[in-house]
Amino acid sequence: MVKEALLKKFGQRLIKLREERGLSQSDLARLSGKDRQNIYRIEKGLLNPTLFQLTELAEALKISVTELVNIE
């Protein structure tokens, strides 16, 4: 899979998980220690999150990193 397509697919996954929990981008940003713009960029596929950032997002969503990155 091409990098850009993978990042977009992950962004869509993050949106789905966030919305399932009734969270706004601002809510997720606050819970994960990120700023809202960072969440926006990840969701749009413009930012390639690090493993540490993935861990913070997973903790904020109360799921495992494995579940977070499951984009099949």
C-alpha beads as a LAMMPS data file, in Angstrom:
LAMMPS data file: protein, C-alpha beads

72 atoms
71 bonds

1 atom types
1 bond types

-500.0 500.0 xlo xhi
-500.0 500.0 ylo yhi
-500.0 500.0 zlo zhi

Masses

1 110.0

Atoms # bond

1 1 1 0.000 0.000 0.000
2 1 1 1.254 3.469 -0.871
3 1 1 2.207 5.646 2.107
4 1 1 -0.378 8.354 1.409
5 1 1 -3.189 5.820 1.053
6 1 1 -2.149 4.088 4.276
7 1 1 -2.103 7.374 6.194
8 1 1 -5.563 8.305 4.860
9 1 1 -6.933 4.886 5.795
10 1 1 -5.514 5.217 9.301
11 1 1 -7.009 8.705 9.568
12 1 1 -10.426 7.324 8.656
13 1 1 -9.995 4.625 11.303
14 1 1 -9.139 7.233 13.933
15 1 1 -12.209 9.304 13.015
16 1 1 -14.445 6.226 13.293
17 1 1 -13.054 5.258 16.704
18 1 1 -13.238 8.840 17.991
19 1 1 -16.811 9.346 16.820
20 1 1 -17.939 5.971 18.223
21 1 1 -16.890 7.298 21.627
22 1 1 -18.678 10.605 21.132
23 1 1 -15.437 12.573 21.202
24 1 1 -14.617 15.733 19.276
25 1 1 -11.142 16.378 17.916
26 1 1 -10.635 18.758 20.833
27 1 1 -11.687 16.071 23.320
28 1 1 -9.274 13.543 21.845
29 1 1 -6.513 16.132 21.755
30 1 1 -6.993 16.923 25.434
31 1 1 -7.146 13.244 26.450
32 1 1 -4.033 12.349 24.446
33 1 1 -1.945 15.416 25.284
34 1 1 -1.958 16.644 21.675
35 1 1 -3.306 19.827 20.160
36 1 1 -6.441 19.720 18.025
37 1 1 -4.511 20.646 14.895
38 1 1 -2.340 17.564 15.362
39 1 1 -5.426 15.335 15.576
40 1 1 -6.831 17.021 12.459
41 1 1 -3.604 16.389 10.520
42 1 1 -3.493 12.723 11.545
43 1 1 -7.149 12.230 10.600
44 1 1 -6.595 13.853 7.197
45 1 1 -3.564 11.658 6.492
46 1 1 -1.194 14.619 6.527
47 1 1 0.869 13.476 9.510
48 1 1 2.571 10.135 10.056
49 1 1 2.182 9.506 13.803
50 1 1 5.058 7.994 15.764
51 1 1 4.713 4.847 17.829
52 1 1 4.626 7.012 20.954
53 1 1 1.796 9.124 19.498
54 1 1 -0.113 5.965 18.572
55 1 1 0.265 4.764 22.151
56 1 1 -1.068 8.067 23.503
57 1 1 -4.040 7.976 21.128
58 1 1 -4.833 4.362 22.013
59 1 1 -4.725 5.152 25.736
60 1 1 -7.013 8.149 25.212
61 1 1 -9.475 5.941 23.314
62 1 1 -9.106 3.142 25.909
63 1 1 -8.044 0.568 23.329
64 1 1 -4.838 -1.257 22.410
65 1 1 -2.450 0.047 19.794
66 1 1 -3.201 -3.132 17.837
67 1 1 -6.894 -2.247 17.744
68 1 1 -6.092 1.348 16.820
69 1 1 -3.990 0.405 13.782
70 1 1 -6.277 -2.417 12.568
71 1 1 -7.110 -0.899 9.187
72 1 1 -7.916 -4.001 7.137

Bonds

1 1 1 2
2 1 2 3
3 1 3 4
4 1 4 5
5 1 5 6
6 1 6 7
7 1 7 8
8 1 8 9
9 1 9 10
10 1 10 11
11 1 11 12
12 1 12 13
13 1 13 14
14 1 14 15
15 1 15 16
16 1 16 17
17 1 17 18
18 1 18 19
19 1 19 20
20 1 20 21
21 1 21 22
22 1 22 23
23 1 23 24
24 1 24 25
25 1 25 26
26 1 26 27
27 1 27 28
28 1 28 29
29 1 29 30
30 1 30 31
31 1 31 32
32 1 32 33
33 1 33 34
34 1 34 35
35 1 35 36
36 1 36 37
37 1 37 38
38 1 38 39
39 1 39 40
40 1 40 41
41 1 41 42
42 1 42 43
43 1 43 44
44 1 44 45
45 1 45 46
46 1 46 47
47 1 47 48
48 1 48 49
49 1 49 50
50 1 50 51
51 1 51 52
52 1 52 53
53 1 53 54
54 1 54 55
55 1 55 56
56 1 56 57
57 1 57 58
58 1 58 59
59 1 59 60
60 1 60 61
61 1 61 62
62 1 62 63
63 1 63 64
64 1 64 65
65 1 65 66
66 1 66 67
67 1 67 68
68 1 68 69
69 1 69 70
70 1 70 71
71 1 71 72
